[in-house]
């Protein structure tokens, strides 16, 4: 078996590192392809060496550009490599242009696609990430899903539960794996050494880069006004170059930089940032991945957005959506700082993304699919076979698997009277309402 993994951005490399590592440990033939979507020094070979994973076998070097241009260049390069390598499955992770390009190319070459972190939905089609993740799911054969809630998103869109694998999120594997590396190295960034982070109290780590925040003067002003009043916290702000430029255009950068409790520093390398996150009292962010890392590292998070494709973090109690509302930011930050019980509740929120075995479960599923011949993409022989769609209330003890065999059916949705349930094979359906396809 040969597995090809497509990477494009730093978060993809971070989250796929445990899976690449697991594939290597099992001696499975693998090819790693880097699109070069991010092209700064952190995307060099040194970054892969820092994470103790092999450097990519290929780098397409697409660089930056418009969505269409960048995706098109990726597709051209990916197609040439996949035709030459002919893998059994292509793995993509998340919601970047590399994911879209890789999934489209592989599926059109009749190569199975495995989507890691499948099923996330913000339901905001103005986000390019939402378009990418939805398109990738349409192209995929195997879906490696972080939570049951994300799995239900896919069931609602008509995907078969037979292809869905709730593995947890590799972000947990990655946090544990990479924090251990970071702790051995210690802080390497001079700005963090100068601030003496190790002996600093009440650290608020801030990240802010999304256009809906930084390009809207009123929203970013509200956020800065909240930061001004949080003067009993040490605010560490690794500022994105685009954010810095926009703040200067709005005349807000000097005002923020002059606040003695706000420490604006250049962007950090991943290991330094992970170590900083682990030592923080509070995270204030508009990033998606950081919401996951925060709850994994038991750090309360306030998210500067009004929606999130990580709603499980909010439901679990480790994350609160505050948007750009100054009052909401201040109220919740103060409560985390001053109310020990509330802070402990957020810190101890149950991680919805698993216990750190997502990589193992993912590769287990791929090996089984390969052994069962399910990675072979073939045209269906009975494409016109008919079926009827039905709903039923189940009033006897019968599992999902037993029902499907008995009725020659495929169950789609299960409702237990209070919430939707994932139809795993052993789930007892007694008392539940189901929708299903019954084959004729």
C-alpha positions as CSV (number, residue, x, y, z in Angstrom):
1,X,0.0,0.0,0.0
2,X,1.2,3.5,-0.8
3,X,-0.3,6.6,1.0
4,X,0.2,10.1,-0.4
5,X,-0.2,13.1,2.0
6,X,-0.7,16.6,0.6
7,X,0.3,19.5,2.8
8,X,0.0,23.2,2.0
9,X,0.1,25.3,5.2
10,X,1.7,25.3,8.7
11,X,-1.5,24.0,10.4
12,X,-1.7,21.1,8.0
13,X,1.9,20.1,8.6
14,X,1.3,20.3,12.4
15,X,-1.9,18.3,12.4
16,X,-0.6,15.7,9.9
17,X,2.7,15.1,11.6
18,X,1.3,12.4,14.0
19,X,-0.3,10.6,11.0
20,X,2.9,10.8,9.0
21,X,4.8,9.5,12.0
22,X,2.3,6.6,12.5
23,X,2.5,5.6,8.8
24,X,6.3,5.6,9.1
25,X,6.3,3.5,12.3
26,X,4.2,0.8,10.5
27,X,6.6,0.7,7.6
28,X,3.9,1.7,5.1
29,X,5.1,3.2,1.8
30,X,4.3,6.9,1.8
31,X,4.8,10.0,-0.3
32,X,4.6,13.5,1.2
33,X,3.8,16.4,-1.2
34,X,4.1,20.0,-0.1
35,X,2.4,22.6,-2.3
36,X,4.5,25.5,-1.1
37,X,1.3,27.5,-0.4
38,X,3.2,29.1,2.5
39,X,6.7,30.0,1.4
40,X,8.4,31.8,4.4
41,X,11.3,30.3,6.3
42,X,9.1,28.4,8.7
43,X,8.0,26.3,5.7
44,X,11.5,25.3,5.0
45,X,13.0,21.9,5.7
46,X,13.9,23.2,9.2
47,X,10.3,23.2,10.2
48,X,9.8,19.5,9.4
49,X,13.0,18.7,11.2
50,X,11.8,20.7,14.3
51,X,8.7,18.5,14.3
52,X,10.8,15.4,13.8
53,X,9.1,14.2,10.6
54,X,10.6,13.6,7.2
55,X,11.0,16.5,4.8
56,X,8.5,16.3,1.8
57,X,9.3,14.2,-1.2
58,X,8.0,16.9,-3.5
59,X,7.5,20.7,-3.2
60,X,5.4,22.4,-5.9
61,X,6.4,26.0,-4.8
62,X,3.2,27.6,-5.8
63,X,3.7,30.6,-3.5
64,X,0.9,33.2,-3.0
65,X,-1.7,34.4,-5.4
66,X,-5.4,34.6,-6.0
67,X,-7.5,31.6,-5.0
68,X,-8.1,30.6,-8.6
69,X,-4.5,31.0,-9.7
70,X,-3.1,29.3,-6.6
71,X,-5.5,26.4,-6.8
72,X,-5.0,25.9,-10.5
73,X,-1.2,25.8,-10.1
74,X,-1.5,23.3,-7.3
75,X,-3.8,21.0,-9.4
76,X,-1.4,21.0,-12.3
77,X,1.6,20.0,-10.0
78,X,-0.4,17.5,-7.9
79,X,-1.7,15.7,-11.0
80,X,1.7,15.2,-12.4
81,X,3.0,13.7,-9.2
82,X,0.0,11.5,-8.5
83,X,0.2,10.1,-12.1
84,X,3.8,9.2,-11.5
85,X,3.4,7.9,-7.9
86,X,0.0,6.2,-8.3
87,X,-0.9,5.9,-4.6
88,X,-3.7,3.9,-3.2
89,X,-5.1,6.8,-1.2
90,X,-4.4,10.5,-0.9
91,X,-4.8,12.2,2.4
92,X,-5.8,15.9,2.7
93,X,-6.3,17.8,6.0
94,X,-8.7,20.6,6.8
95,X,-9.9,23.3,4.5
96,X,-7.1,25.1,2.6
97,X,-6.7,25.5,-1.2
98,X,-4.3,22.6,-1.0
99,X,-7.1,20.4,0.3
100,X,-9.4,21.5,-2.5
101,X,-6.8,21.0,-5.2
102,X,-5.7,17.6,-3.9
103,X,-9.2,16.2,-3.4
104,X,-10.3,17.3,-6.9
105,X,-7.3,16.0,-8.7
106,X,-7.2,12.6,-6.9
107,X,-10.9,12.0,-7.3
108,X,-10.8,12.7,-11.0
109,X,-7.8,10.2,-11.3
110,X,-10.0,7.6,-9.5
111,X,-7.7,7.6,-6.5
112,X,-9.4,7.3,-3.1
113,X,-9.4,10.5,-1.0
114,X,-9.2,10.5,2.8
115,X,-10.3,13.8,4.4
116,X,-8.7,14.3,7.8
117,X,-10.8,16.7,9.9
118,X,-13.9,16.2,7.7
119,X,-17.4,17.4,8.5
120,X,-16.6,20.8,10.1
121,X,-19.1,23.4,9.1
122,X,-19.3,27.1,9.9
123,X,-22.4,27.4,7.5
124,X,-20.9,30.7,6.3
125,X,-20.4,30.4,2.6
126,X,-18.5,33.7,2.4
127,X,-15.6,31.9,4.0
128,X,-13.3,30.3,1.3
129,X,-12.5,27.6,3.9
130,X,-16.1,26.6,4.0
131,X,-16.2,26.1,0.3
132,X,-13.0,24.1,0.3
133,X,-14.0,21.7,3.1
134,X,-17.4,21.1,1.6
135,X,-15.9,20.4,-1.9
136,X,-13.3,18.1,-0.4
137,X,-16.0,16.1,1.4
138,X,-17.9,15.6,-1.9
139,X,-14.7,14.1,-3.4
140,X,-13.7,11.8,-0.5
141,X,-14.1,8.1,0.1
142,X,-13.0,8.0,3.7
143,X,-13.9,10.7,6.3
144,X,-11.8,11.0,9.5
145,X,-14.0,13.1,11.8
146,X,-13.1,14.8,15.0
147,X,-16.4,14.6,16.8
148,X,-19.9,13.1,16.6
149,X,-21.3,16.6,15.9
150,X,-19.2,16.9,12.7
151,X,-20.2,13.4,11.7
152,X,-23.9,14.4,11.9
153,X,-23.2,17.3,9.6
154,X,-22.1,14.8,7.0
155,X,-25.0,12.5,7.6
156,X,-27.4,15.4,7.1
157,X,-25.7,16.1,3.7
158,X,-26.4,12.5,2.7
159,X,-23.0,10.7,3.3
160,X,-23.1,7.1,4.4
161,X,-22.1,6.4,7.9
162,X,-20.2,3.4,6.6
163,X,-17.5,5.8,5.4
164,X,-17.4,7.9,8.5
165,X,-14.7,7.4,11.2
166,X,-15.0,9.3,14.4
167,X,-11.3,9.4,15.3
168,X,-10.9,12.5,17.4
169,X,-8.8,15.3,16.1
170,X,-5.1,14.9,15.4
171,X,-4.6,18.3,17.0
172,X,-4.7,16.5,20.3
173,X,-2.0,14.0,19.2
174,X,0.0,17.0,17.8
175,X,-0.3,19.1,20.9
176,X,1.0,16.3,23.2
177,X,3.7,15.2,20.7
178,X,5.0,18.7,19.9
179,X,4.7,20.3,23.4
180,X,7.1,17.6,24.6
181,X,9.5,18.7,21.9
182,X,9.0,22.4,22.8
183,X,9.5,21.8,26.5
184,X,12.8,20.1,25.8
185,X,14.0,23.0,23.7
186,X,12.6,25.9,25.8
187,X,11.8,29.3,24.4
188,X,14.0,30.1,21.5
189,X,12.5,33.4,20.4
190,X,14.5,36.3,21.8
191,X,11.4,38.5,22.4
192,X,10.0,35.8,24.7
193,X,13.3,35.4,26.6
194,X,13.4,39.2,27.1
195,X,9.9,39.2,28.5
196,X,10.8,36.4,30.9
197,X,7.6,34.5,30.1
198,X,8.6,31.8,32.6
199,X,8.1,34.2,35.5
200,X,5.2,36.2,34.1
201,X,1.7,36.1,35.6
202,X,-1.8,36.5,34.0
203,X,-0.7,36.0,30.4
204,X,-3.3,36.7,27.8
205,X,-2.1,35.5,24.4
206,X,-3.8,37.3,21.5
207,X,-4.0,36.3,17.8
208,X,-6.0,38.4,15.4
209,X,-5.8,38.1,11.6
210,X,-9.2,37.4,10.1
211,X,-10.4,40.1,7.6
212,X,-13.8,40.5,9.3
213,X,-11.9,41.8,12.3
214,X,-8.8,43.6,11.1
215,X,-10.4,45.2,8.0
216,X,-13.4,46.6,10.0
217,X,-12.3,49.7,11.8
218,X,-15.2,49.7,14.3
219,X,-14.6,46.0,15.2
220,X,-10.9,46.3,15.6
221,X,-11.4,49.5,17.6
222,X,-13.8,47.7,20.0
223,X,-11.3,44.9,20.5
224,X,-8.4,47.4,21.2
225,X,-10.6,49.3,23.7
226,X,-11.2,46.1,25.6
227,X,-7.4,45.3,25.6
228,X,-6.8,48.8,27.0
229,X,-8.9,48.1,30.0
230,X,-7.4,44.6,30.7
231,X,-4.4,46.4,32.2
232,X,-3.9,43.8,35.0
233,X,-3.0,41.2,32.3
234,X,0.2,40.7,30.4
235,X,-1.0,40.7,26.8
236,X,1.3,38.9,24.4
237,X,0.4,39.8,20.8
238,X,2.5,38.0,18.0
239,X,1.2,40.3,15.3
240,X,0.5,39.1,11.8
241,X,2.1,41.5,9.2
242,X,-1.2,42.1,7.5
243,X,-2.8,43.0,10.9
244,X,0.0,45.3,11.7
245,X,-0.3,47.1,8.4
246,X,-4.1,47.5,8.7
247,X,-3.7,48.9,12.3
248,X,-1.3,51.5,11.0
249,X,-3.7,52.5,8.2
250,X,-6.4,53.0,10.8
251,X,-4.0,54.9,13.1
252,X,-4.4,52.4,15.8
253,X,-1.0,50.6,15.9
254,X,0.9,53.3,17.9
255,X,-2.0,53.6,20.4
256,X,-1.9,49.8,21.0
257,X,1.9,49.6,21.1
258,X,2.1,52.4,23.7
259,X,0.1,50.4,26.3
260,X,2.6,49.1,28.8
261,X,0.8,45.8,29.5
262,X,0.6,45.0,25.7
263,X,3.7,43.3,24.3
264,X,3.6,43.3,20.5
265,X,6.1,40.9,19.1
266,X,6.8,39.4,15.7
267,X,5.1,36.2,14.7
268,X,6.4,33.1,16.5
269,X,7.5,29.7,15.4
270,X,5.1,26.9,16.1
271,X,7.0,25.4,19.0
272,X,7.5,28.7,20.7
273,X,3.9,29.6,20.3
274,X,2.7,26.2,21.6
275,X,4.8,26.6,24.7
276,X,3.5,30.2,25.1
277,X,-0.1,28.9,24.8
278,X,0.5,26.2,27.5
279,X,1.7,28.9,29.9
280,X,-1.2,31.3,29.2
281,X,-4.1,32.2,31.6
282,X,-6.3,33.1,28.7
283,X,-6.4,32.9,24.9
284,X,-8.1,35.6,22.9
285,X,-8.2,34.6,19.2
286,X,-10.0,34.6,15.9
287,X,-8.1,31.5,14.8
288,X,-9.9,28.2,14.3
289,X,-7.0,25.8,15.1
290,X,-6.1,27.7,18.3
291,X,-9.6,27.0,19.7
292,X,-8.7,23.3,19.5
293,X,-5.2,23.7,20.9
294,X,-6.5,25.8,23.8
295,X,-9.0,23.2,25.1
296,X,-6.5,20.5,24.6
297,X,-4.0,22.4,26.8
298,X,-6.6,23.3,29.4
299,X,-6.4,27.0,28.6
300,X,-9.7,29.0,28.6
301,X,-10.4,30.7,25.2
302,X,-12.4,33.7,24.1
303,X,-13.0,33.7,20.4
304,X,-13.3,36.9,18.5
305,X,-15.9,35.6,16.1
306,X,-19.7,35.2,16.0
307,X,-19.7,31.7,14.6
308,X,-17.2,28.8,14.7
309,X,-16.7,25.5,12.9
310,X,-15.5,24.3,16.3
311,X,-18.8,24.5,18.2
312,X,-17.9,21.5,20.3
313,X,-15.4,23.7,22.2
314,X,-18.2,26.0,23.1
315,X,-20.6,23.3,24.1
316,X,-17.9,21.6,26.2
317,X,-17.4,24.9,28.1
318,X,-13.8,25.7,27.2
319,X,-14.5,28.4,24.7
320,X,-16.8,31.4,24.5
321,X,-17.7,33.3,21.4
322,X,-17.4,37.1,22.1
323,X,-17.2,38.5,18.6
324,X,-15.8,42.1,18.7
325,X,-18.1,43.1,21.6
326,X,-16.0,45.0,24.1
327,X,-18.4,44.3,26.9
328,X,-18.4,40.5,26.3
329,X,-14.6,40.4,26.0
330,X,-14.2,42.3,29.3
331,X,-16.9,40.5,31.2
332,X,-15.6,37.0,30.4
333,X,-11.9,37.9,30.7
334,X,-12.5,39.4,34.1
335,X,-14.5,36.4,35.2
336,X,-11.8,34.0,34.1
337,X,-9.2,36.1,36.0
338,X,-11.3,36.8,39.2
339,X,-13.6,33.8,39.5
340,X,-11.5,30.7,40.3
341,X,-14.5,28.3,40.1
342,X,-15.4,29.6,36.6
343,X,-11.8,29.5,35.4
344,X,-11.4,26.0,36.7
345,X,-14.6,24.9,35.0
346,X,-13.3,26.2,31.6
347,X,-9.8,24.7,32.2
348,X,-11.3,21.3,33.0
349,X,-13.8,21.3,30.1
350,X,-13.8,17.8,28.6
351,X,-11.9,17.8,25.4
352,X,-14.3,16.9,22.6
353,X,-11.4,16.0,20.2
354,X,-10.3,12.8,21.9
355,X,-7.4,11.6,24.0
356,X,-4.6,11.7,21.5
357,X,-5.1,8.5,19.5
358,X,-6.6,10.0,16.3
359,X,-3.5,9.1,14.2
360,X,-3.6,5.4,15.2
361,X,-7.4,5.2,14.6
362,X,-7.0,6.9,11.2
363,X,-4.2,4.5,9.9
364,X,-6.1,1.5,11.4
365,X,-9.1,2.4,9.3
366,X,-7.0,2.9,6.1
367,X,-5.3,-0.4,6.5
368,X,-8.6,-2.2,6.9
369,X,-10.1,-0.5,3.9
370,X,-7.1,-1.4,1.9
371,X,-7.2,-5.1,3.0
372,X,-10.9,-5.2,2.2
373,X,-10.4,-3.8,-1.3
374,X,-12.5,-0.7,-0.5
375,X,-9.9,1.8,-1.8
376,X,-10.4,0.6,-5.4
377,X,-12.5,3.2,-7.2
378,X,-14.8,1.4,-9.7
379,X,-17.9,2.4,-11.5
380,X,-20.9,0.8,-9.8
381,X,-22.3,-2.2,-11.7
382,X,-25.9,-1.7,-10.5
383,X,-26.1,2.1,-10.7
384,X,-29.8,2.0,-11.5
385,X,-30.8,-0.2,-8.6
386,X,-33.8,1.5,-7.0
387,X,-34.5,2.2,-3.4
388,X,-37.1,3.9,-1.3
389,X,-36.5,6.5,1.5
390,X,-38.4,5.9,4.6
391,X,-38.8,7.0,8.2
392,X,-39.7,4.7,11.1
393,X,-40.1,4.7,14.9
394,X,-38.3,1.7,16.3
395,X,-40.0,0.0,19.3
396,X,-37.9,-3.1,19.9
397,X,-34.3,-3.8,20.8
398,X,-32.3,-3.9,17.6
399,X,-28.9,-2.5,16.7
400,X,-28.1,-0.4,13.6
401,X,-26.2,-3.3,12.1
402,X,-29.0,-5.8,12.8
403,X,-31.6,-3.5,11.3
404,X,-29.6,-2.8,8.2
405,X,-29.1,-6.5,7.5
406,X,-32.7,-7.5,8.3
407,X,-34.2,-4.7,6.2
408,X,-31.5,-4.6,3.4
409,X,-31.3,-0.9,4.3
410,X,-28.9,1.9,5.0
411,X,-29.7,4.1,8.0
412,X,-29.0,7.8,7.6
413,X,-30.3,9.8,10.6
414,X,-31.1,8.7,14.1
415,X,-33.1,10.9,16.6
416,X,-33.4,9.8,20.2
417,X,-36.1,12.3,21.1
418,X,-33.7,15.0,22.2
419,X,-30.7,15.0,19.8
420,X,-29.4,13.4,16.7
421,X,-27.2,10.4,17.2
422,X,-24.4,8.9,15.1
423,X,-25.6,5.4,13.9
424,X,-22.6,3.3,14.9
425,X,-23.2,-0.4,14.2
426,X,-23.9,-1.3,17.9
427,X,-26.3,1.5,18.7
428,X,-29.6,0.2,20.1
429,X,-32.4,1.8,18.1
430,X,-35.2,1.0,20.6
431,X,-37.3,4.2,21.1
432,X,-35.6,6.1,18.3
433,X,-36.8,7.7,15.1
434,X,-34.7,6.8,12.0
435,X,-34.5,7.7,8.4
436,X,-33.2,5.1,6.0
437,X,-32.9,3.9,2.4
438,X,-34.5,0.5,1.8
439,X,-33.1,-1.3,-1.3
440,X,-35.6,-3.1,-3.5
